Amino acid sequence: MITFYPGPSKVYPQIGKYTQQAVEKGILSQNHRSSAFVELSSQTISLLKQKLTIPPDYWVFYTSSATECWEIIAQSLIQKQSYHVYNGAFGEKWAKRTQELGINTTQYAFDPATSLDILQLTINPAHELIAITHNETSNATALSSTFLRDLRQSFPAQLIAVDATSSLGGVQLDISQADVWYASVQKCLGLPAGMAIMLCSPKAIEHALAINERNHYNSLALMIEKMQDWQTTYTPNILNIYLLNQVLQQVPSIEKVDKMVKQRAQAYYSFFEKIEGLQLLNENPAVRSATVISLKGSLNRIAHIKDLAKQKNIILGNGYGKWKDTTFRIANFPAIEDFEIELLKDFFNTMMS
Ligand SMILES: *Cc1c(COP(=O)(O)O)cnc(C)c1O
């Protein structure tokens, strides 16, 4: 079976071997306050910074999920008002969760078919934080590479928080252009589900300490205290931290991964333009994601393709939200291997002939 599901997605083929090692080394039975854990955690964070080119003064935290990061940000980094920019289901859910937690959210929804226009944003000084999704997994769109830089320049006072769940580890991001970044590990990082990482700029740390909210197990002020010793406020997913450590040792630098992912994306986009009865969900190349590809067709056609693929042991990602039945998605994550992409293309070529 090969899977192109965009989350949970295919894990790196070495995960079985690394899991076995983790058991044999006894790391899984170590206490999370032990020096063995502290060593693993600090080494993993420095590898992450090195491989993903994260500025040295940024902090790295382990959390349980991207969803948990929505809560941490709402609880610990916003007192009254935030500004949410989105064009799809994940960004919208983030805004909704934040609102439910008592924050007054202003929401700007933009059309997924067009590039986001910074001049349309009505951000004012009362907005403490701007929440934006880098790669909207639900509709396979991404922000342009220059957008976050422009946003940072236009709104230097606000904190900027970015959901990069389906792009961190897959494409190169200029981490210095935002204050908070987070991603669950089961997408571009090619790991089993059940953990996320969150990056914070010195400005975000300063804010969290000034607000000093301490009512939750993962209040940022408490997380900062523990992370001074490379620890967590709760018993973390030690296995996943070990697997992240091993995967980071194995993967090339993000510049190289970025290049490979973008080449594969280009190849997919030109390939699917030639397949009859299927259209790219995003006709505008400027908004297309490099890490998630979405194709649309008639209800029957999509159901038929998914069925046929399943018979060949190929799992395509279902559509999401309002595109559930008229699209399918293909994860273009780095853990997917060339031979699997070839098998997928063979499948479509055979189907057409
Ligand atoms: C998958 C996803 C999430 C949710 O991740 P969880 O690990 O389920 O919390 C949030 N945002 C985006 C953009 C996603 O793709």
The ligand as an SDF file (V2000), in Angstrom:
LIG
                    3D

 15 15  0  0  0  0  0  0  0  0999 V2000
   -3.4740   19.0830    9.7990 C   0  0  0  0  0  0  0  0  0  0  0  0
   -3.5420   20.5390   10.0440 C   0  0  0  0  0  0  0  0  0  0  0  0
   -3.8790   21.0610   11.3020 C   0  0  0  0  0  0  0  0  0  0  0  0
   -4.2910   20.1870   12.4630 C   0  0  0  0  0  0  0  0  0  0  0  0
   -3.2620   19.3650   12.8950 O   0  0  0  0  0  0  0  0  0  0  0  0
   -3.5090   18.4470   14.1970 P   0  0  0  0  0  0  0  0  0  0  0  0
   -2.2350   17.6880   14.3280 O   0  0  0  0  0  0  0  0  0  0  0  0
   -4.6870   17.5720   13.8910 O   0  0  0  0  0  0  0  0  0  0  0  0
   -3.7840   19.3610   15.3280 O   0  0  0  0  0  0  0  0  0  0  0  0
   -3.8760   22.4270   11.4640 C   0  0  0  0  0  0  0  0  0  0  0  0
   -3.5510   23.2600   10.4530 N   0  0  0  0  0  0  0  0  0  0  0  0
   -3.2320   22.7900    9.2230 C   0  0  0  0  0  0  0  0  0  0  0  0
   -2.8850   23.7590    8.1490 C   0  0  0  0  0  0  0  0  0  0  0  0
   -3.2130   21.4180    8.9870 C   0  0  0  0  0  0  0  0  0  0  0  0
   -2.8750   20.9530    7.7690 O   0  0  0  0  0  0  0  0  0  0  0  0
  1  2  1  0
  2  3  1  0
  2 14  2  0
  3  4  1  0
  3 10  2  0
  4  5  1  0
  5  6  1  0
  6  7  2  0
  6  8  1  0
  6  9  1  0
 10 11  1  0
 11 12  2  0
 12 13  1  0
 12 14  1  0
 14 15  1  0
M  END
$$$$
